[in-house]
Amino acid sequence: MKLVSWNVNGVRAALKKGLHDYMEGADADVFCLQETKAHPGDVQHVSWKFGYEAFWNSAVKRGYSGTVVFTRVPPLRVTNGIGAGGHDSEGRVITLEFPDFWLVNVYQPNSQRGLTRLDYRTREWDPAFLAYLKKLEKKGKPVVFCGDLNVAHKEIDLKNPKSNRRNAGFTDEERENFTRLLESGFVDTFREFEPGPDHYTWWSQMSDCRARNIGWRVDYFVASQSFLPALKRAWISPGVMGSDHCPVGLEIKI
């Protein structure tokens, strides 16, 4: 089963930049997109090909945040949000139950310039999201979650760690929370296959950063440790354009 995740930075913009062609060529069983900035009706004129069923979770605020999952493997159940108060108005989470595992598509909050949302991200969102993942595991199946997590975990995960130390996505608080999540029973699947540097998934659109590969790895597939035997390969596709992020993928044996 082939899974692909991509922060498309606006699905309508991505469609104009070749999203359809990419989906056709990638031939994944499931596509998880983040930062769609759209409601289903905004792209109702689009013919979504290739036999996929779409499940949307759009933000209440139009043109902001949002997630969608396209799957050609019928899920047993689909739910939106994490069922926790003020966390579910921004369209950040979609969960699909499959026979062998849970798949969670997530667009985690950005701490923002000036770290104006750091407290919300690290003291409210992160604990609530981890509790949600553990609740799913307790139902008897492993969890795979993917998306733009808005954090570069270790220094190897961005080109210039020293100069970005207190910038959003590389604060001690965000990194420590991600470490805590992994220590609770999850694995960063890409690092199970590739331990080396210079693998990034987001690049600033200034100063020709992408061509120079001055980037950050902030997009992930993370899985329950019990799911390790099912992991076949994980990858990053930096050559795919159409967004300031690139797709990431995971192939599993089920």
Sequence and secondary structure as in RCSB ss.txt:
>XXXX:A:sequence
MKLVSWNVNGVRAALKKGLHDYMEGADADVFCLQETKAHPGDVQHVSWKFGYEAFWNSAVKRGYSGTVVFTRVPP
LRVTNGIGAGGHDSEGRVITLEFPDFWLVNVYQPNSQRGLTRLDYRTREWDPAFLAYLKKLEKKGKPVVFCGDLN
VAHKEIDLKNPKSNRRNAGFTDEERENFTRLLESGFVDTFREFEPGPDHYTWWSQMSDCRARNIGWRVDYFVASQ
SFLPALKRAWISPGVMGSDHCPVGLEIKI
>XXXX:A:secstr
 EEEEEE S HHHHHHTTHHHHHHHH  SEEEEE     GGGGTTS   TT EEEEE  SSTTS  EEEEESS  
SEEEES S GGGSSS  EEEEE SS EEEEEE     GGGTTHHIIIIIIHHHHHHHHHHHHTTTS EEEEEE S
   SGGGBS TGGGTTSTTS HHHHHHHHHHHHTTEEEHHHHH   S   SEE SSTTTTTTT EE  EEEEEEG
GGGGGEEEEEE TT  SSSB  EEEEE  
